[in-house]
Amino acid sequence: MARVTVEDCLDNVENRFKLVMISTQRARQLARGSRDAQVPWENDKPTVVALREIAAGLVDESVLDEPVEAPVRINREMQFGNAAEE
């Protein structure tokens, strides 16, 4: 994998501070499984994948408005217990 540099990402983001915010949010989404990667993982950590996506122009500041957490699926039987057991 080619090394991702800040300069590569700044072609698609207006400043370094916004780059930090966008890459942090995107890396959290990837790490928590709430969004799929838009580039191959290639055995990279979520932060590197996020930066590669930004450098490729696949992720922009709209990611800041998206939730970080993966949707939670609740198993009602586990949450409230099985009524037949009582």
Summary of the structure (lengths in Angstrom):
residues: 86
radius of gyration: 17.7
end to end distance: 56.9
largest distance: 62.5
contacts: 194
relative contact order: 0.19
helix: 52%
strand: 0%
